[in-house]
Amino acid sequence: MNNPCGIFFAVSISLIMALIGNACKENDQEPRPEPNPEKFILRAADLSFLPEIEQAGIVFYNQAGVAEDMLSTLKNAGLNTVRIRLWKDPADGHSGFAEVRAFAQKARLMGLKVWLTVHYSDTWADPGHQYIPAAWQDLGYYVLKDSLYQYTAMIVKAIDPDYFQIGNEVNYGMLWPQGKISYLQNFLGLIASGAAAVRDHSDHCKIMIHYAGFQDAPGFFAKLGSIDYDIIGLSYYPVWHGKDLTALEAAMQELAQQTGKKVMIAETSYPFTFEWNDWTNNVTGSSDQILDAYPATPQGQKDFMNEIKRISSAAETSVGFAYWGGEWVAFKGTEATNGSSWENMAFYDFDFKALPVIDVFADD
């Protein structure tokens, strides 16, 4: 008669050896890839004028006609990211470091992500204007490059943004004259210095390079092959960049394939009317400046932005969109001649009630 204890022991040893063998086989295989995390789509708005507008005492109303602060209204609509411009030493303090840091903290406390667009200027920077800050006016190139690094590092450490845009619409360079695109190595060195400062002081902040338009963008970004950045941001306004949304979408896809970077529409806007609410000339004021399919009505404004949302969110390489000037209502009064040139493209009508366009921020 066989010993039952011996049989049990032998069977147990066999099972253990089999389990060990299977475990070894599994360890020899490639590790299973983690599932891709859900892509974060920026549903953003540049609200840089908002601190100044709030200081003026303007009362805003949500779509139900109830008084409500703008950030709350937009967040409730689905906004998830606030874009804020930063000027180095602005004459009146608006868009300066102190105001921007306070605004960023307010946005973050509300659960919104913070995207800084750092102009590296004391005033507006765009394709036609890249004025070097007065404090850096007489610096040699290498000192300028180091100053840019130190300034960028200070911003990142103090504000801890989620997105950092190095320059604003840098089609022809930045920090002129030294950083003009015609001095390509200088320009690349300045951009690289800013990128290094972000990487050295944040383990999560994404770096964006911002270009106005899309027709010549592939050639521009081909020159940036050595730069460490994450996202291509494009400005698209029909009045300046044409009316072909199909070409815009194709260009975004081409840029993604060419560079391997994520692509988004970093600035756009659209009129809900051609009327005005102060005596400052508006940038967009006639039908030849907009798309025929989207009239200058509240519904036309919303429909245009829904198409922008589709273009800038659908592809795997796309990461979202940002509206520019939605907060820039005629807050200085209807008689102002130095007021808003954008009040007919804001998120609010002339009674400061939220328009249907803000529904574009819904997470759908």
C-alpha positions in Angstrom: 0.0 0.0 0.0 1.3 3.4 -0.9 2.0 5.9 1.8 -0.7 8.7 1.4 1.5 11.3 3.0 4.3 10.5 0.6 1.9 10.8 -2.4 0.6 14.1 -1.1 4.1 15.5 -0.6 5.1 14.4 -4.1 2.0 16.0 -5.7 2.6 19.2 -3.7 6.2 19.4 -4.9 5.1 18.9 -8.5 2.5 21.7 -8.2 5.0 24.1 -6.7 7.6 23.4 -9.4 4.9 23.9 -12.1 3.9 27.2 -10.7 7.5 28.4 -10.5 8.1 27.3 -14.1 5.0 29.2 -15.3 6.1 32.3 -13.3 9.6 32.2 -14.9 8.0 31.9 -18.4 5.8 35.0 -17.7 8.9 36.9 -16.4 10.7 36.1 -19.7 8.0 37.8 -21.6 7.9 41.6 -22.4 6.0 43.4 -19.6 2.4 44.3 -20.5 2.1 47.9 -21.6 0.1 50.2 -19.3 -3.1 51.4 -20.9 -2.7 54.9 -22.4 -3.9 57.6 -20.0 -6.9 59.6 -21.2 -5.7 62.5 -23.3 -6.1 65.8 -21.6 -7.8 68.3 -23.9 -7.2 71.9 -23.1 -10.4 73.9 -23.1 -8.8 77.2 -22.4 -9.3 80.9 -22.5 -6.9 83.7 -22.3 -8.4 85.9 -19.5 -5.4 88.3 -19.0 -7.5 91.4 -18.8 -9.8 90.0 -16.1 -8.0 91.3 -13.0 -8.1 94.8 -14.4 -11.7 94.4 -15.5 -12.7 93.2 -12.0 -11.0 96.2 -10.5 -13.2 98.4 -12.6 -16.2 96.9 -10.8 -17.9 95.3 -13.8 -20.7 92.8 -12.8 -21.0 89.8 -15.0 -24.1 87.6 -15.4 -24.3 83.9 -16.4 -26.5 82.6 -19.1 -29.4 82.4 -16.7 -29.0 86.1 -16.0 -27.7 85.6 -12.4 -24.7 87.8 -11.3 -21.7 85.5 -11.1 -17.9 86.1 -11.4 -16.5 85.2 -14.7 -14.2 82.4 -13.6 -17.1 80.6 -12.0 -19.3 80.9 -15.0 -16.6 79.6 -17.4 -15.6 76.8 -15.1 -19.2 75.7 -14.7 -19.4 75.7 -18.5 -16.4 73.4 -18.7 -13.3 75.6 -19.0 -10.3 73.7 -17.5 -7.4 76.0 -18.2 -6.7 79.7 -17.9 -4.1 81.3 -20.2 -2.4 84.4 -18.7 0.1 86.7 -20.4 3.1 87.9 -18.5 5.0 91.1 -19.3 8.3 91.8 -17.5 8.0 95.4 -16.3 4.7 96.8 -17.6 4.2 100.5 -17.2 0.9 100.2 -15.2 1.6 96.9 -13.5 -1.2 95.0 -15.3 0.0 91.7 -16.7 3.1 92.1 -14.5 4.5 89.4 -12.2 2.6 90.3 -9.1 -0.8 90.5 -10.8 -0.2 87.3 -12.8 1.0 85.3 -9.8 -2.1 86.3 -7.8 -4.4 85.5 -10.8 -2.7 82.1 -11.3 -3.2 81.2 -7.6 -6.9 82.2 -7.8 -7.4 80.0 -10.9 -5.5 77.0 -9.3 -7.6 77.2 -6.2 -10.7 76.9 -8.4 -9.2 73.7 -9.8 -8.1 75.2 -13.1 -4.8 74.6 -14.8 -2.5 77.5 -15.4 -0.9 78.3 -18.8 1.5 81.2 -18.8 2.3 83.0 -22.1 5.6 84.8 -21.3 6.2 87.6 -23.8 9.8 88.5 -22.6 8.8 92.1 -23.2 7.4 95.0 -21.1 4.4 95.2 -23.5 2.8 93.3 -26.4 4.9 90.8 -28.3 3.6 89.5 -31.7 5.0 89.0 -35.2 5.5 92.7 -35.7 6.7 93.6 -32.2 9.2 91.9 -30.0 10.5 94.7 -27.9 13.3 93.7 -25.5 12.5 94.7 -21.9 14.0 98.0 -20.9 16.0 96.3 -18.1 17.8 94.1 -20.6 18.2 96.7 -23.3 22.0 97.0 -23.1 22.9 93.4 -22.4 25.3 91.4 -24.6 23.9 88.2 -26.1 25.3 85.7 -23.5 24.3 87.9 -20.6 20.8 88.2 -22.2 20.6 84.5 -22.6 21.5 84.0 -18.9 19.0 86.7 -17.8 16.3 84.9 -19.7 17.2 81.6 -18.0 17.1 83.2 -14.5 13.9 85.1 -15.2 12.2 82.0 -16.5 13.4 79.9 -13.5 12.0 82.5 -11.1 8.6 82.4 -12.8 8.4 78.6 -12.8 9.5 78.3 -9.1 7.1 81.1 -8.0 4.0 80.2 -10.0 4.4 76.5 -10.9 2.5 76.6 -14.2 1.1 73.6 -16.0 2.0 75.1 -19.4 4.7 77.5 -20.2 4.8 79.4 -23.5 8.3 80.6 -24.4 7.5 83.9 -26.2 4.4 85.0 -28.0 3.9 84.6 -31.7 7.6 84.2 -32.3 7.4 83.9 -36.1 10.3 86.4 -36.6 12.1 85.7 -33.3 12.0 87.4 -30.0 14.0 89.9 -27.9 14.9 92.0 -31.0 17.3 92.8 -32.3 19.5 90.0 -30.9 16.9 87.3 -31.1 15.6 88.0 -34.6 14.9 85.0 -36.7 17.5 86.3 -39.2 20.0 85.6 -36.4 18.8 82.0 -36.2 21.4 80.6 -33.8 20.8 83.5 -31.4 17.1 82.9 -31.5 17.5 79.2 -31.0 19.9 79.8 -28.1 17.3 82.0 -26.4 14.5 79.6 -26.8 16.7 76.7 -25.6 17.7 78.7 -22.5 14.0 79.2 -21.6 13.2 75.6 -22.2 16.2 74.5 -20.0 15.0 76.7 -17.2 11.5 75.2 -17.3 12.9 71.6 -17.4 15.4 72.3 -14.6 12.7 73.6 -12.2 9.5 71.6 -13.0 8.9 67.9 -13.5 5.5 68.4 -15.0 5.2 71.7 -16.9 4.7 71.4 -20.6 6.6 73.8 -22.9 4.9 75.4 -25.8 6.2 77.3 -28.8 3.7 79.7 -30.3 3.3 80.7 -34.0 0.8 83.1 -35.6 -1.0 81.5 -38.5 -0.4 78.2 -40.2 0.6 78.6 -43.8 4.3 79.0 -43.2 4.4 77.1 -39.9 6.1 73.9 -41.2 9.1 75.8 -42.4 9.4 77.6 -39.1 9.2 74.6 -36.9 11.6 72.7 -39.1 14.2 75.2 -37.8 13.4 74.2 -34.2 14.5 70.6 -34.4 17.1 71.0 -31.7 14.7 72.6 -29.2 13.2 70.7 -26.3 9.5 71.5 -26.2 6.2 69.6 -26.1 3.4 71.5 -27.9 3.0 73.6 -31.0 0.5 76.4 -30.4 -1.0 78.2 -33.4 -2.9 81.5 -33.6 -5.8 81.4 -36.1 -8.0 84.4 -36.8 -9.9 84.6 -40.1 -9.2 88.3 -40.5 -5.4 87.6 -40.7 -4.9 83.9 -41.5 -7.6 83.2 -44.1 -10.9 81.4 -44.2 -10.0 77.9 -45.1 -10.6 75.7 -42.1 -9.9 72.6 -44.1 -6.4 73.9 -44.8 -6.0 74.7 -41.1 -6.8 71.2 -40.1 -4.5 69.7 -42.7 -1.6 72.0 -41.6 -2.1 70.9 -38.0 -1.8 67.3 -39.0 1.2 68.0 -41.2 3.0 69.7 -38.3 2.3 66.8 -36.0 3.7 64.3 -38.5 6.7 66.5 -39.3 7.7 67.3 -35.7 6.3 64.5 -33.5 4.8 67.2 -31.3 1.3 67.8 -30.0 -0.5 70.7 -31.8 -3.3 73.0 -30.7 -5.0 76.3 -31.6 -3.6 78.6 -28.9 -5.5 81.7 -29.9 -8.7 82.3 -31.9 -11.9 84.3 -31.5 -15.1 85.2 -33.5 -17.6 88.1 -33.5 -21.2 87.7 -32.2 -22.1 91.1 -33.8 -20.5 93.9 -35.9 -21.9 96.5 -33.5 -19.8 98.2 -30.9 -20.1 99.2 -27.2 -17.4 101.9 -26.9 -15.7 104.3 -29.2 -12.6 102.2 -29.8 -12.4 100.8 -33.3 -12.9 97.0 -33.3 -10.5 94.7 -35.1 -13.3 92.7 -36.8 -16.2 94.7 -38.1 -17.4 93.5 -41.5 -18.5 90.4 -43.2 -15.5 90.2 -45.5 -13.3 89.5 -42.4 -15.2 86.3 -41.3 -16.4 83.0 -42.8 -19.6 82.9 -44.8 -20.8 79.8 -43.0 -20.6 81.5 -39.7 -22.4 84.9 -39.5 -21.6 87.5 -36.8 -24.4 86.3 -34.5 -24.4 84.6 -31.1 -25.2 81.3 -32.9 -22.6 81.9 -35.6 -19.9 82.6 -32.9 -20.8 79.4 -31.1 -20.9 77.3 -34.3 -17.5 78.6 -35.4 -16.0 77.7 -32.0 -17.6 74.2 -32.1 -15.8 73.6 -35.4 -12.5 74.9 -34.0 -13.1 72.5 -31.0 -13.5 69.6 -33.4 -10.4 70.5 -35.4 -8.2 71.0 -32.4 -9.4 68.1 -30.3 -10.3 65.1 -32.5 -6.9 63.9 -33.8 -4.6 61.9 -31.4 -2.0 64.6 -32.0 -4.3 67.5 -31.0 -4.5 68.7 -27.5 -7.1 71.5 -27.5 -7.9 75.1 -28.1 -7.9 78.5 -26.4 -10.1 81.5 -27.0 -8.5 84.9 -26.9 -10.2 88.1 -25.6 -13.4 86.5 -24.3 -13.1 88.7 -21.2 -12.3 91.9 -23.0 -15.6 93.7 -22.7 -16.0 97.5 -23.0 -15.2 97.9 -19.3 -14.0 101.5 -19.5 -17.5 102.8 -20.5 -19.3 103.3 -23.7 -17.7 106.7 -24.2 -14.1 105.4 -24.0 -11.8 105.9 -27.0 -9.1 103.8 -25.4 -11.4 100.9 -24.4 -11.8 97.4 -26.0 -11.2 96.7 -29.7 -12.6 93.2 -29.0 -16.0 93.7 -27.2 -17.9 92.3 -30.2 -15.9 89.0 -29.9 -16.2 88.6 -26.1 -18.0 85.9 -24.2 -20.5 88.4 -23.0 -23.1 90.6 -24.7 -23.2 94.4 -24.2 -25.2 93.9 -21.0 -22.4 91.6 -19.7 -24.5 88.5 -19.9 -22.8 85.3 -21.0 -23.3 84.2 -24.6 -24.0 80.7 -25.9 -20.4 80.5 -27.1 -19.2 79.4 -23.7 -21.0 76.0 -24.2 -17.9 75.1 -26.3 -16.1 74.4 -23.1 -18.3 71.5 -22.3 -16.5 68.1 -21.9 -18.3 66.1 -24.5 
